[in-house]
């Protein structure tokens, strides 16, 4: 399977469950790998034969910037759900980092991998 990679998408959303986090937007850094078949696009050089990662990413940005989550796990899962259910991405890996979530650490994050069958 081929991959389209989005690296270090820097967004802000309400995330966390500690008293000092509630109601405040914080930075999140998102990396996305879309697993897709790029052979046809490689043969034809036709943009219509490629997963429109710009459209998918815009949808994710809109969602994340308006969202409220307690956990990065829920945020990552909902990013995957949007890509798969609304944009027909067959397989995705999503990494979400919350910078400075731990003292002495640059970032804390999760990596999830989902496929079409995960969302029925």
N, CA, C and O atoms as a GROMACS GRO file, in nm:
protein
  480
    1UNK      N    1   0.085  -0.118   0.000
    1UNK     CA    2   0.000   0.000   0.000
    1UNK      C    3   0.089   0.123   0.000
    1UNK      O    4   0.190   0.129   0.070
    2UNK      N    5   0.050   0.221  -0.079
    2UNK     CA    6   0.124   0.347  -0.086
    2UNK      C    7   0.078   0.440   0.027
    2UNK      O    8  -0.022   0.414   0.094
    3UNK      N    9   0.153   0.547   0.046
    3UNK     CA   10   0.124   0.638   0.157
    3UNK      C   11   0.130   0.784   0.112
    3UNK      O   12   0.216   0.822   0.033
    4UNK      N   13   0.039   0.862   0.165
    4UNK     CA   14   0.045   1.008   0.157
    4UNK      C   15   0.065   1.055   0.300
    4UNK      O   16  -0.008   1.014   0.390
    5UNK      N   17   0.163   1.141   0.323
    5UNK     CA   18   0.202   1.178   0.458
    5UNK      C   19   0.179   1.328   0.481
    5UNK      O   20   0.223   1.411   0.402
    6UNK      N   21   0.111   1.360   0.590
    6UNK     CA   22   0.095   1.497   0.636
    6UNK      C   23   0.173   1.506   0.767
    6UNK      O   24   0.145   1.431   0.861
    7UNK      N   25   0.270   1.596   0.773
    7UNK     CA   26   0.355   1.605   0.892
    7UNK      C   27   0.337   1.736   0.966
    7UNK      O   28   0.333   1.844   0.907
    8UNK      N   29   0.326   1.723   1.097
    8UNK     CA   30   0.328   1.837   1.189
    8UNK      C   31   0.221   1.942   1.160
    8UNK      O   32   0.250   2.061   1.150
    9UNK      N   33   0.099   1.896   1.148
    9UNK     CA   34  -0.015   1.986   1.135
    9UNK      C   35  -0.040   2.044   1.274
    9UNK      O   36  -0.079   1.973   1.366
   10UNK      N   37  -0.016   2.172   1.289
   10UNK     CA   38  -0.024   2.238   1.419
   10UNK      C   39  -0.158   2.309   1.433
   10UNK      O   40  -0.187   2.405   1.362
   11UNK      N   41  -0.238   2.260   1.528
   11UNK     CA   42  -0.372   2.314   1.547
   11UNK      C   43  -0.394   2.343   1.695
   11UNK      O   44  -0.311   2.309   1.780
   12UNK      N   45  -0.507   2.407   1.724
   12UNK     CA   46  -0.543   2.436   1.863
   12UNK      C   47  -0.684   2.387   1.888
   12UNK      O   48  -0.773   2.404   1.805
   13UNK      N   49  -0.702   2.326   2.005
   13UNK     CA   50  -0.835   2.281   2.045
   13UNK      C   51  -0.840   2.273   2.197
   13UNK      O   52  -0.738   2.278   2.265
   14UNK      N   53  -0.961   2.259   2.248
   14UNK     CA   54  -0.976   2.236   2.391
   14UNK      C   55  -0.951   2.088   2.415
   14UNK      O   56  -1.022   2.001   2.364
   15UNK      N   57  -0.846   2.061   2.494
   15UNK     CA   58  -0.812   1.921   2.521
   15UNK      C   59  -0.756   1.910   2.662
   15UNK      O   60  -0.668   1.986   2.702
   16UNK      N   61  -0.808   1.814   2.735
   16UNK     CA   62  -0.762   1.790   2.870
   16UNK      C   63  -0.878   1.783   2.966
   16UNK      O   64  -0.991   1.819   2.933
   17UNK      N   65  -0.848   1.735   3.086
   17UNK     CA   66  -0.953   1.721   3.187
   17UNK      C   67  -0.912   1.777   3.322
   17UNK      O   68  -0.989   1.774   3.418
   18UNK      N   69  -0.791   1.828   3.331
   18UNK     CA   70  -0.749   1.893   3.455
   18UNK      C   71  -0.814   2.031   3.464
   18UNK      O   72  -0.846   2.092   3.362
   19UNK      N   73  -0.831   2.079   3.585
   19UNK     CA   74  -0.900   2.207   3.606
   19UNK      C   75  -0.835   2.321   3.527
   19UNK      O   76  -0.906   2.406   3.472
   20UNK      N   77  -0.703   2.324   3.520
   20UNK     CA   78  -0.635   2.433   3.449
   20UNK      C   79  -0.645   2.421   3.296
   20UNK      O   80  -0.607   2.514   3.225
   21UNK      N   81  -0.696   2.308   3.244
   21UNK     CA   82  -0.708   2.288   3.099
   21UNK      C   83  -0.849   2.313   3.046
   21UNK      O   84  -0.867   2.346   2.928
   22UNK      N   85  -0.947   2.299   3.131
   22UNK     CA   86  -1.086   2.306   3.088
   22UNK      C   87  -1.118   2.447   3.039
   22UNK      O   88  -1.092   2.546   3.106
   23UNK      N   89  -1.177   2.452   2.919
   23UNK     CA   90  -1.217   2.578   2.859
   23UNK      C   91  -1.106   2.657   2.793
   23UNK      O   92  -1.127   2.770   2.750
   24UNK      N   93  -0.988   2.597   2.783
   24UNK     CA   94  -0.874   2.666   2.723
   24UNK      C   95  -0.823   2.588   2.602
   24UNK      O   96  -0.809   2.466   2.607
   25UNK      N   97  -0.797   2.660   2.494
   25UNK     CA   98  -0.740   2.595   2.376
   25UNK      C   99  -0.591   2.570   2.400
   25UNK      O  100  -0.520   2.653   2.458
   26UNK      N  101  -0.547   2.454   2.353
   26UNK     CA  102  -0.407   2.417   2.364
   26UNK      C  103  -0.356   2.371   2.228
   26UNK      O  104  -0.434   2.334   2.141
   27UNK      N  105  -0.226   2.373   2.213
   27UNK     CA  106  -0.165   2.325   2.090
   27UNK      C  107  -0.170   2.173   2.084
   27UNK      O  108  -0.152   2.105   2.185
   28UNK      N  109  -0.195   2.122   1.964
   28UNK     CA  110  -0.178   1.980   1.934
   28UNK      C  111  -0.102   1.973   1.802
   28UNK      O  112  -0.117   2.059   1.715
   29UNK      N  113  -0.022   1.870   1.788
   29UNK     CA  114   0.053   1.847   1.665
   29UNK      C  115   0.008   1.712   1.610
   29UNK      O  116   0.015   1.610   1.678
   30UNK      N  117  -0.037   1.714   1.485
   30UNK     CA  118  -0.097   1.595   1.425
   30UNK      C  119  -0.016   1.552   1.303
   30UNK      O  120   0.019   1.633   1.218
   31UNK      N  121   0.011   1.422   1.297
   31UNK     CA  122   0.074   1.361   1.180
   31UNK      C  123  -0.023   1.256   1.128
   31UNK      O  124  -0.082   1.181   1.205
   32UNK      N  125  -0.038   1.252   0.996
   32UNK     CA  126  -0.134   1.161   0.935
   32UNK      C  127  -0.067   1.087   0.821
   32UNK      O  128   0.005   1.146   0.740
   33UNK      N  129  -0.092   0.957   0.815
   33UNK     CA  130  -0.051   0.878   0.700
   33UNK      C  131  -0.178   0.818   0.640
   33UNK      O  132  -0.249   0.741   0.705
   34UNK      N  133  -0.205   0.856   0.515
   34UNK     CA  134  -0.316   0.797   0.440
   34UNK      C  135  -0.258   0.681   0.360
   34UNK      O  136  -0.172   0.702   0.275
   35UNK      N  137  -0.304   0.560   0.385
   35UNK     CA  138  -0.263   0.444   0.306
   35UNK      C  139  -0.361   0.434   0.190
   35UNK      O  140  -0.482   0.421   0.210
   36UNK      N  141  -0.310   0.438   0.070
   36UNK     CA  142  -0.395   0.437  -0.048
   36UNK      C  143  -0.316   0.382  -0.167
   36UNK      O  144  -0.194   0.369  -0.160
   37UNK      N  145  -0.385   0.353  -0.272
   37UNK     CA  146  -0.319   0.301  -0.393
   37UNK      C  147  -0.292   0.418  -0.487
   37UNK      O  148  -0.385   0.483  -0.535
   38UNK      N  149  -0.166   0.445  -0.513
   38UNK     CA  150  -0.127   0.558  -0.598
   38UNK      C  151  -0.084   0.516  -0.738
   38UNK      O  152  -0.035   0.598  -0.815
   39UNK      N  153  -0.101   0.388  -0.771
   39UNK     CA  154  -0.053   0.339  -0.901
   39UNK      C  155  -0.121   0.408  -1.018
   39UNK      O  156  -0.054   0.449  -1.113
   40UNK      N  157  -0.253   0.422  -1.013
   40UNK     CA  158  -0.324   0.482  -1.125
   40UNK      C  159  -0.280   0.627  -1.146
   40UNK      O  160  -0.259   0.671  -1.259
   41UNK      N  161  -0.267   0.701  -1.038
   41UNK     CA  162  -0.222   0.840  -1.048
   41UNK      C  163  -0.080   0.848  -1.103
   41UNK      O  164  -0.047   0.940  -1.178
   42UNK      N  165   0.003   0.751  -1.066
   42UNK     CA  166   0.138   0.748  -1.119
   42UNK      C  167   0.142   0.724  -1.269
   42UNK      O  168   0.229   0.775  -1.339
   43UNK      N  169   0.045   0.646  -1.318
   43UNK     CA  170   0.037   0.618  -1.462
   43UNK      C  171  -0.022   0.734  -1.540
   43UNK      O  172   0.026   0.770  -1.647
   44UNK      N  173  -0.127   0.793  -1.485
   44UNK     CA  174  -0.203   0.893  -1.562
   44UNK      C  175  -0.160   1.036  -1.536
   44UNK      O  176  -0.183   1.123  -1.621
   45UNK      N  177  -0.099   1.064  -1.423
   45UNK     CA  178  -0.066   1.200  -1.382
   45UNK      C  179  -0.191   1.287  -1.374
   45UNK      O  180  -0.186   1.408  -1.397
   46UNK      N  181  -0.304   1.224  -1.341
   46UNK     CA  182  -0.433   1.292  -1.334
   46UNK      C  183  -0.471   1.314  -1.187
   46UNK      O  184  -0.481   1.217  -1.112
   47UNK      N  185  -0.491   1.438  -1.146
   47UNK     CA  186  -0.528   1.465  -1.007
   47UNK      C  187  -0.655   1.393  -0.962
   47UNK      O  188  -0.672   1.366  -0.843
   48UNK      N  189  -0.743   1.362  -1.054
   48UNK     CA  190  -0.866   1.291  -1.019
   48UNK      C  191  -0.840   1.147  -0.974
   48UNK      O  192  -0.928   1.084  -0.916
   49UNK      N  193  -0.721   1.096  -1.002
   49UNK     CA  194  -0.686   0.959  -0.964
   49UNK      C  195  -0.613   0.951  -0.830
   49UNK      O  196  -0.563   0.845  -0.794
   50UNK      N  197  -0.607   1.062  -0.758
   50UNK     CA  198  -0.536   1.069  -0.631
   50UNK      C  199  -0.634   1.102  -0.519
   50UNK      O  200  -0.729   1.178  -0.539
   51UNK      N  201  -0.612   1.045  -0.402
   51UNK     CA  202  -0.687   1.084  -0.284
   51UNK      C  203  -0.665   1.233  -0.262
   51UNK      O  204  -0.551   1.279  -0.257
   52UNK      N  205  -0.774   1.309  -0.249
   52UNK     CA  206  -0.762   1.453  -0.232
   52UNK      C  207  -0.730   1.484  -0.085
   52UNK      O  208  -0.819   1.512  -0.005
   53UNK      N  209  -0.603   1.478  -0.052
   53UNK     CA  210  -0.559   1.497   0.085
   53UNK      C  211  -0.586   1.638   0.135
   53UNK      O  212  -0.601   1.659   0.255
   54UNK      N  213  -0.592   1.733   0.045
   54UNK     CA  214  -0.623   1.871   0.085
   54UNK      C  215  -0.765   1.881   0.142
   54UNK      O  216  -0.786   1.944   0.245
   55UNK      N  217  -0.861   1.818   0.073
   55UNK     CA  218  -0.999   1.819   0.120
   55UNK      C  219  -1.013   1.747   0.253
   55UNK      O  220  -1.082   1.795   0.343
   56UNK      N  221  -0.948   1.633   0.266
   56UNK     CA  222  -0.953   1.557   0.392
   56UNK      C  223  -0.892   1.640   0.504
   56UNK      O  224  -0.949   1.649   0.613
   57UNK      N  225  -0.779   1.700   0.479
   57UNK     CA  226  -0.710   1.778   0.582
   57UNK      C  227  -0.793   1.900   0.623
   57UNK      O  228  -0.799   1.932   0.742
   58UNK      N  229  -0.856   1.966   0.528
   58UNK     CA  230  -0.942   2.081   0.562
   58UNK      C  231  -1.055   2.038   0.654
   58UNK      O  232  -1.089   2.109   0.749
   59UNK      N  233  -1.114   1.923   0.627
   59UNK     CA  234  -1.221   1.870   0.711
   59UNK      C  235  -1.170   1.840   0.852
   59UNK      O  236  -1.239   1.868   0.950
   60UNK      N  237  -1.052   1.785   0.861
   60UNK     CA  238  -0.992   1.755   0.991
   60UNK      C  239  -0.962   1.884   1.067
   60UNK      O  240  -0.989   1.893   1.187
   61UNK      N  241  -0.906   1.983   0.999
   61UNK     CA  242  -0.874   2.111   1.062
   61UNK      C  243  -1.000   2.175   1.120
   61UNK      O  244  -1.002   2.219   1.235
   62UNK      N  245  -1.106   2.179   1.040
   62UNK     CA  246  -1.232   2.238   1.084
   62UNK      C  247  -1.282   2.168   1.210
   62UNK      O  248  -1.324   2.233   1.306
   63UNK      N  249  -1.278   2.036   1.208
   63UNK     CA  250  -1.325   1.959   1.323
   63UNK      C  251  -1.238   1.984   1.448
   63UNK      O  252  -1.291   2.015   1.555
   64UNK      N  253  -1.108   1.972   1.432
   64UNK     CA  254  -1.019   1.983   1.548
   64UNK      C  255  -1.029   2.121   1.611
   64UNK      O  256  -1.039   2.132   1.733
   65UNK      N  257  -1.025   2.226   1.531
   65UNK     CA  258  -1.024   2.361   1.586
   65UNK      C  259  -1.153   2.395   1.659
   65UNK      O  260  -1.155   2.487   1.741
   66UNK      N  261  -1.262   2.324   1.631
   66UNK     CA  262  -1.390   2.348   1.697
   66UNK      C  263  -1.418   2.246   1.807
   66UNK      O  264  -1.526   2.248   1.867
   67UNK      N  265  -1.323   2.158   1.835
   67UNK     CA  266  -1.351   2.043   1.922
   67UNK      C  267  -1.314   2.066   2.068
   67UNK      O  268  -1.238   2.156   2.103
   68UNK      N  269  -1.373   1.979   2.150
   68UNK     CA  270  -1.341   1.969   2.292
   68UNK      C  271  -1.325   1.820   2.324
   68UNK      O  272  -1.418   1.742   2.306
   69UNK      N  273  -1.207   1.781   2.370
   69UNK     CA  274  -1.182   1.643   2.407
   69UNK      C  275  -1.111   1.639   2.541
   69UNK      O  276  -1.036   1.731   2.576
   70UNK      N  277  -1.134   1.534   2.613
   70UNK     CA  278  -1.061   1.512   2.737
   70UNK      C  279  -0.928   1.442   2.709
   70UNK      O  280  -0.830   1.465   2.780
   71UNK      N  281  -0.925   1.356   2.605
   71UNK     CA  282  -0.805   1.275   2.579
   71UNK      C  283  -0.757   1.289   2.435
   71UNK      O  284  -0.835   1.312   2.343
   72UNK      N  285  -0.626   1.274   2.417
   72UNK     CA  286  -0.570   1.272   2.282
   72UNK      C  287  -0.614   1.144   2.209
   72UNK      O  288  -0.621   1.142   2.086
   73UNK      N  289  -0.644   1.039   2.284
   73UNK     CA  290  -0.691   0.914   2.223
   73UNK      C  291  -0.823   0.936   2.149
   73UNK      O  292  -0.841   0.889   2.037
   74UNK      N  293  -0.915   1.007   2.213
   74UNK     CA  294  -1.045   1.035   2.150
   74UNK      C  295  -1.028   1.128   2.030
   74UNK      O  296  -1.094   1.109   1.927
   75UNK      N  297  -0.942   1.226   2.042
   75UNK     CA  298  -0.916   1.316   1.930
   75UNK      C  299  -0.861   1.238   1.811
   75UNK      O  300  -0.908   1.255   1.699
   76UNK      N  301  -0.762   1.154   1.835
   76UNK     CA  302  -0.702   1.075   1.726
   76UNK      C  303  -0.805   0.985   1.660
   76UNK      O  304  -0.810   0.976   1.537
   77UNK      N  305  -0.888   0.919   1.740
   77UNK     CA  306  -0.989   0.830   1.684
   77UNK      C  307  -1.090   0.906   1.598
   77UNK      O  308  -1.132   0.857   1.494
   78UNK      N  309  -1.129   1.024   1.641
   78UNK     CA  310  -1.226   1.101   1.563
   78UNK      C  311  -1.166   1.157   1.434
   78UNK      O  312  -1.236   1.172   1.335
   79UNK      N  313  -1.038   1.187   1.435
   79UNK     CA  314  -0.970   1.226   1.311
   79UNK      C  315  -0.975   1.110   1.212
   79UNK      O  316  -1.006   1.129   1.094
   80UNK      N  317  -0.943   0.991   1.260
   80UNK     CA  318  -0.947   0.872   1.174
   80UNK      C  319  -1.089   0.848   1.122
   80UNK      O  320  -1.108   0.817   1.005
   81UNK      N  321  -1.187   0.862   1.209
   81UNK     CA  322  -1.327   0.840   1.171
   81UNK      C  323  -1.370   0.937   1.059
   81UNK      O  324  -1.437   0.896   0.964
   82UNK      N  325  -1.333   1.062   1.070
   82UNK     CA  326  -1.367   1.161   0.967
   82UNK      C  327  -1.306   1.121   0.833
   82UNK      O  328  -1.375   1.121   0.731
   83UNK      N  329  -1.178   1.088   0.834
   83UNK     CA  330  -1.111   1.053   0.708
   83UNK      C  331  -1.173   0.930   0.643
   83UNK      O  332  -1.191   0.926   0.521
   84UNK      N  333  -1.206   0.830   0.723
   84UNK     CA  334  -1.257   0.704   0.670
   84UNK      C  335  -1.404   0.714   0.630
   84UNK      O  336  -1.442   0.672   0.521
   85UNK      N  337  -1.487   0.771   0.718
   85UNK     CA  338  -1.631   0.769   0.691
   85UNK      C  339  -1.677   0.881   0.598
   85UNK      O  340  -1.775   0.865   0.525
   86UNK      N  341  -1.608   0.995   0.600
   86UNK     CA  342  -1.652   1.108   0.517
   86UNK      C  343  -1.573   1.123   0.388
   86UNK      O  344  -1.620   1.188   0.294
   87UNK      N  345  -1.453   1.064   0.383
   87UNK     CA  346  -1.367   1.086   0.266
   87UNK      C  347  -1.316   0.956   0.204
   87UNK      O  348  -1.230   0.957   0.117
   88UNK      N  349  -1.371   0.844   0.249
   88UNK     CA  350  -1.339   0.714   0.191
   88UNK      C  351  -1.191   0.678   0.193
   88UNK      O  352  -1.142   0.608   0.104
   89UNK      N  353  -1.120   0.724   0.294
   89UNK     CA  354  -0.981   0.681   0.312
   89UNK      C  355  -0.987   0.536   0.362
   89UNK      O  356  -1.053   0.509   0.462
   90UNK      N  357  -0.920   0.443   0.294
   90UNK     CA  358  -0.932   0.303   0.332
   90UNK      C  359  -0.855   0.262   0.458
   90UNK      O  360  -0.892   0.166   0.526
   91UNK      N  361  -0.749   0.337   0.489
   91UNK     CA  362  -0.659   0.297   0.598
   91UNK      C  363  -0.581   0.421   0.638
   91UNK      O  364  -0.532   0.495   0.553
   92UNK      N  365  -0.570   0.445   0.768
   92UNK     CA  366  -0.505   0.567   0.815
   92UNK      C  367  -0.426   0.541   0.942
   92UNK      O  368  -0.462   0.456   1.024
   93UNK      N  369  -0.318   0.614   0.957
   93UNK     CA  370  -0.244   0.618   1.083
   93UNK      C  371  -0.246   0.764   1.128
   93UNK      O  372  -0.212   0.854   1.052
   94UNK      N  373  -0.285   0.786   1.254
   94UNK     CA  374  -0.294   0.921   1.308
   94UNK      C  375  -0.208   0.928   1.434
   94UNK      O  376  -0.219   0.844   1.524
   95UNK      N  377  -0.123   1.028   1.438
   95UNK     CA  378  -0.044   1.057   1.557
   95UNK      C  379  -0.087   1.194   1.609
   95UNK      O  380  -0.091   1.291   1.534
   96UNK      N  381  -0.119   1.201   1.737
   96UNK     CA  382  -0.154   1.328   1.799
   96UNK      C  383  -0.061   1.349   1.918
   96UNK      O  384  -0.051   1.265   2.007
   97UNK      N  385   0.007   1.463   1.916
   97UNK     CA  386   0.096   1.501   2.026
   97UNK      C  387   0.040   1.624   2.095
   97UNK      O  388  -0.014   1.714   2.032
   98UNK      N  389   0.054   1.624   2.225
   98UNK     CA  390   0.016   1.738   2.307
   98UNK      C  391   0.147   1.792   2.367
   98UNK      O  392   0.197   1.739   2.467
   99UNK      N  393   0.200   1.897   2.306
   99UNK     CA  394   0.328   1.951   2.353
   99UNK      C  395   0.322   1.996   2.499
   99UNK      O  396   0.222   2.053   2.544
  100UNK      N  397   0.428   1.971   2.570
  100UNK     CA  398   0.447   2.016   2.708
  100UNK      C  399   0.340   1.963   2.805
  100UNK      O  400   0.312   2.026   2.907
  101UNK      N  401   0.282   1.848   2.774
  101UNK     CA  402   0.182   1.788   2.863
  101UNK      C  403   0.246   1.732   2.990
  101UNK      O  404   0.181   1.721   3.094
  102UNK      N  405   0.374   1.698   2.981
  102UNK     CA  406   0.448   1.648   3.098
  102UNK      C  407   0.570   1.736   3.122
  102UNK      O  408   0.639   1.776   3.028
  103UNK      N  409   0.595   1.763   3.245
  103UNK     CA  410   0.716   1.834   3.281
  103UNK      C  411   0.838   1.752   3.239
  103UNK      O  412   0.840   1.630   3.258
  104UNK      N  413   0.936   1.814   3.184
  104UNK     CA  414   1.060   1.752   3.138
  104UNK      C  415   1.046   1.676   3.006
  104UNK      O  416   1.142   1.613   2.962
  105UNK      N  417   0.928   1.681   2.943
  105UNK     CA  418   0.909   1.614   2.814
  105UNK      C  419   0.864   1.717   2.711
  105UNK      O  420   0.785   1.807   2.741
  106UNK      N  421   0.915   1.704   2.590
  106UNK     CA  422   0.873   1.794   2.483
  106UNK      C  423   0.726   1.774   2.450
  106UNK      O  424   0.655   1.870   2.418
  107UNK      N  425   0.681   1.649   2.458
  107UNK     CA  426   0.548   1.617   2.410
  107UNK      C  427   0.504   1.480   2.462
  107UNK      O  428   0.587   1.396   2.497
  108UNK      N  429   0.373   1.460   2.465
  108UNK     CA  430   0.315   1.329   2.491
  108UNK      C  431   0.216   1.304   2.379
  108UNK      O  432   0.144   1.395   2.338
  109UNK      N  433   0.212   1.181   2.328
  109UNK     CA  434   0.121   1.156   2.218
  109UNK      C  435   0.079   1.011   2.205
  109UNK      O  436   0.126   0.923   2.277
  110UNK      N  437  -0.010   0.990   2.111
  110UNK     CA  438  -0.058   0.856   2.078
  110UNK      C  439  -0.049   0.836   1.928
  110UNK      O  440  -0.053   0.932   1.851
  111UNK      N  441  -0.038   0.711   1.889
  111UNK     CA  442  -0.042   0.672   1.748
  111UNK      C  443  -0.149   0.565   1.736
  111UNK      O  444  -0.145   0.464   1.805
  112UNK      N  445  -0.245   0.589   1.646
  112UNK     CA  446  -0.348   0.488   1.622
  112UNK      C  447  -0.350   0.455   1.473
  112UNK      O  448  -0.309   0.535   1.389
  113UNK      N  449  -0.398   0.337   1.443
  113UNK     CA  450  -0.413   0.293   1.304
  113UNK      C  451  -0.554   0.237   1.290
  113UNK      O  452  -0.596   0.154   1.370
  114UNK      N  453  -0.626   0.284   1.188
  114UNK     CA  454  -0.763   0.240   1.166
  114UNK      C  455  -0.784   0.210   1.018
  114UNK      O  456  -0.718   0.264   0.930
  115UNK      N  457  -0.882   0.119   0.995
  115UNK     CA  458  -0.922   0.080   0.860
  115UNK      C  459  -1.073   0.096   0.846
  115UNK      O  460  -1.144   0.116   0.945
  116UNK      N  461  -1.121   0.088   0.724
  116UNK     CA  462  -1.262   0.104   0.696
  116UNK      C  463  -1.347   0.016   0.787
  116UNK      O  464  -1.449   0.062   0.839
  117UNK      N  465  -1.309  -0.108   0.806
  117UNK     CA  466  -1.390  -0.201   0.884
  117UNK      C  467  -1.400  -0.162   1.032
  117UNK      O  468  -1.488  -0.212   1.103
  118UNK      N  469  -1.314  -0.077   1.079
  118UNK     CA  470  -1.320  -0.032   1.219
  118UNK      C  471  -1.441   0.058   1.246
  118UNK      O  472  -1.480   0.078   1.361
  119UNK      N  473  -1.499   0.113   1.140
  119UNK     CA  474  -1.612   0.204   1.156
  119UNK      C  475  -1.738   0.153   1.088
  119UNK      O  476  -1.829   0.230   1.060
  120UNK      N  477  -1.742   0.023   1.062
  120UNK     CA  478  -1.859  -0.044   1.010
  120UNK      C  479  -1.922   0.023   0.895
  120UNK      O  480  -2.023  -0.025   0.843
   0.00000   0.00000   0.00000
